[in-house]
């Protein structure tokens, strides 16, 4: 996907999150509203991480004089961005359930490292 499409999706998710946060409160939205919030938050993080990775790869390609970014590379960037953007969403969910300490953050970091390792080995 192009950067413009991903940016448009991120804008729509941001608007939906803003509407959810301003129009309702968590006790009145119920489970569906909370699920919609976390889904939009996850989509927003995916878009942000994907654009950051794609732009940084284009800058690196220009700096090191690469010709073109391959299609396989875009899929790999997408896989990494979906898994890396899961961490802030999980962190927000853990924080909403109670206090998050050093142990929980380290478990989340180990989970992310394992997932990135598996993506690297698979693709």
Beta strands, then each sheet from edge to edge (+ up, - down):
end
